[in-house]
Amino acid sequence: MDRRMFLMSSLAAAADLPVVRLAIIGAGNRGTGLLRVALRAPAVEIAAVCDLSEEAASRAAGMAAAASGKRPRVFSGSESAWRGVLELELDAVLIATPWHWHAPMAAEAMRAGKYTGVEVPIALTYEECWMLLETWEKTGAPCMMMENWSFRRDNLAVLNMIRRGLLGRMVHCHCAHSHDCVDHWFFDREGRMRWGGEFLARRNADQYPTHSLGPVLSWLDINCGDAFDTLSSHATASLGINEYFRRRFGPDHPYARQEWKQGDIVTSVVQTKMGKTIVINYDMQLPRPYDNRWMVQGTRGLYDEARSSVYIVDRSPKYHEWEPFAPYQEEFEHPWWKAMRQPQPGADPIAGGHGGTDDLEVRLFLDAARWKKPTPLDLYDSLTMSAVIAASEESIAKGGAPVAFPDFTRGRWRARKPYFGLDSQTGG
Ligand SMILES: NC(=O)c1ccc[n+]([C@@H]2O[C@H](COP(=O)([O-])OP(=O)(O)OC[C@H]3O[C@@H](n4cnc5c(N)ncnc54)[C@H](O)[C@@H]3O)[C@@H](O)[C@H]2O)c1
């Protein structure tokens, strides 16, 4: 089977594929979503599900049983029940628990020799980042953060354009995670704090940088020829959470008066070793529609996601005028998405979560476990995206001073070749 055929078959078809035995730890919102995606993928056995809540765990087990006819083992009832999951004969584990569980669970999963996929962010502090790196170096167990926006169809087409030189040499990126999560995620609809809200009381940082940075790392060859050098961050005052509670629940609600540490908008600037810059916005507590505002600019042109437009010198029809991105999406469609869009009997993978992006991401992760290949996103990139939390917190505390960014590749970024989205990554 040649490389391309391999890729197509493992993404799109079920015939004769070795079965991947998968466990899911954390069966809340996202864990259930990942389970649904995994149940749609070919040749996967959900061997176990685990959640602190018995109700969540058995609901997930019921979903798996209904879809596959086989009820997975259920682990529940204590904060350490997940350790039992790692004793099973498994190929892979997906972790979708609250943030503070990610690093300890991922480290144990690596020690148990499983393919480990961890929801975002994979770590919350520098110490957790280094601990994960050292565990990975010792065990060699493949581990990736499940940053789905790295796999988005438009972002991968842009990556293809960049690799073919359309935008020239890369210079600058802008990215954001603008997503009002105060009214449904940091707090529930009744205004009760969920686990995520606790971080807003304790930290002032870019708390959720990975969705913004997902595609940016491969666009700019970060950790593969370039690396983050310094980061500086500024935070605005924290007004949004108080305002929301005043508006929704009245001025006497305790959260309408509580002092929140987390500023509403955090703006970070990364300077790379090779002279590129990246602006990253955290923006999750003010009322607004969802937005990522990706913009990537090179010496020959730029792509602007919010405008869905490009401008490319010597190619765009009118001098210094935008042209639509849509034809470029077709012309530069990434092979992963070509494979995903092939019609399949009885299934439409594009209909899945986040427009099919989650299906692609999970299938690539499962295929890595199936064929014992490297994960589609590596640990260096996973740690780099996540370490922005700690670096931005440090810089904000120092009045916006640039802070040195950790180099998780230990200098290997100079010689490493780009890997993300290349056939050899998944095709063997
Ligand atoms: N990639 C994405 O698009 C995306 C979208 C939503 C959430 N997320 C991420 O997914 C993760 C989970 O978020 P969520 O919205 O599903 O939260 P959630 O609260 O709905 O789910 C978390 C689940 O973990 C369980 N849990 C807590 N401690 C546990 C333990 N020790 N052992 C086993 N289970 C435990 C909880 O009972 C809960 O069911 C977060 O990291 C979040 O940032 C990612």
The ligand as a Tripos MOL2 file, in Angstrom:
@<TRIPOS>MOLECULE
LIG
   44    48     1     0     0
SMALL
NO_CHARGES

@<TRIPOS>ATOM
      1 N1        -11.1160   20.9250   22.3620 N.am      1 LIG1
      2 C1        -12.2910   21.4890   22.5540 C.2       1 LIG1
      3 O1        -12.9100   21.9910   21.6310 O.2       1 LIG1
      4 C2        -12.8680   21.5050   23.9320 C.ar      1 LIG1
      5 C3        -14.2010   21.8660   24.1230 C.ar      1 LIG1
      6 C4        -14.7020   21.8300   25.4430 C.ar      1 LIG1
      7 C5        -13.8760   21.4770   26.4950 C.ar      1 LIG1
      8 N2        -12.5840   21.1510   26.2520 N.ar      1 LIG1
      9 C6        -11.6710   20.7220   27.3440 C.3       1 LIG1
     10 O2        -12.1070   19.4550   27.8130 O.3       1 LIG1
     11 C7        -11.8240   19.3340   29.1970 C.3       1 LIG1
     12 C8        -13.0950   18.9630   29.9380 C.3       1 LIG1
     13 O3        -14.0160   20.0230   29.8300 O.3       1 LIG1
     14 P1        -15.5860   19.7850   29.9280 P.3       1 LIG1
     15 O4        -16.2530   20.9880   29.3920 O.co2     1 LIG1
     16 O5        -15.9190   18.4660   29.3390 O.co2     1 LIG1
     17 O6        -15.7940   19.7260   31.5160 O.3       1 LIG1
     18 P2        -16.8930   18.8790   32.2950 P.3       1 LIG1
     19 O7        -16.9210   19.4310   33.6630 O.co2     1 LIG1
     20 O8        -18.1680   18.8220   31.5130 O.co2     1 LIG1
     21 O9        -16.3000   17.3950   32.3170 O.3       1 LIG1
     22 C9        -15.2390   17.0080   33.1410 C.3       1 LIG1
     23 C10       -15.5730   15.6240   33.6890 C.3       1 LIG1
     24 O10       -14.4370   15.1270   34.3840 O.3       1 LIG1
     25 C11       -14.9190   14.4380   35.5350 C.3       1 LIG1
     26 N3        -13.8330   14.3490   36.5150 N.ar      1 LIG1
     27 C12       -13.3860   15.2830   37.3760 C.ar      1 LIG1
     28 N4        -12.3710   14.8060   38.1160 N.ar      1 LIG1
     29 C13       -12.1800   13.5250   37.7070 C.ar      1 LIG1
     30 C14       -11.2900   12.4860   38.0970 C.ar      1 LIG1
     31 N5        -10.3670   12.6670   39.0420 N.pl3     1 LIG1
     32 N6        -11.3960   11.2840   37.4840 N.ar      1 LIG1
     33 C15       -12.3210   11.0730   36.5210 C.ar      1 LIG1
     34 N7        -13.1900   12.0270   36.1120 N.ar      1 LIG1
     35 C16       -13.1080   13.2290   36.6930 C.ar      1 LIG1
     36 C17       -16.0950   15.2650   35.9850 C.3       1 LIG1
     37 O11       -16.9730   14.4990   36.8140 O.3       1 LIG1
     38 C18       -16.7350   15.6410   34.6630 C.3       1 LIG1
     39 O12       -17.7260   14.7140   34.2540 O.3       1 LIG1
     40 C19       -11.2300   20.6620   29.6140 C.3       1 LIG1
     41 O13        -9.8430   20.5660   29.5690 O.3       1 LIG1
     42 C20       -11.7030   21.6240   28.5670 C.3       1 LIG1
     43 O14       -10.8460   22.7200   28.4370 O.3       1 LIG1
     44 C21       -12.0760   21.1470   24.9950 C.ar      1 LIG1
@<TRIPOS>BOND
     1     1     2 1
     2     2     3 2
     3     2     4 1
     4     4     5 ar
     5     4    44 ar
     6     5     6 ar
     7     6     7 ar
     8     7     8 ar
     9     8     9 1
    10     8    44 ar
    11     9    10 1
    12     9    42 1
    13    10    11 1
    14    11    12 1
    15    11    40 1
    16    12    13 1
    17    13    14 1
    18    14    15 2
    19    14    16 1
    20    14    17 1
    21    17    18 1
    22    18    19 2
    23    18    20 1
    24    18    21 1
    25    21    22 1
    26    22    23 1
    27    23    24 1
    28    23    38 1
    29    24    25 1
    30    25    26 1
    31    25    36 1
    32    26    27 ar
    33    26    35 ar
    34    27    28 ar
    35    28    29 ar
    36    29    30 ar
    37    29    35 ar
    38    30    31 1
    39    30    32 ar
    40    32    33 ar
    41    33    34 ar
    42    34    35 ar
    43    36    37 1
    44    36    38 1
    45    38    39 1
    46    40    41 1
    47    40    42 1
    48    42    43 1
@<TRIPOS>SUBSTRUCTURE
     1 LIG1         1 GROUP 0 **** ****
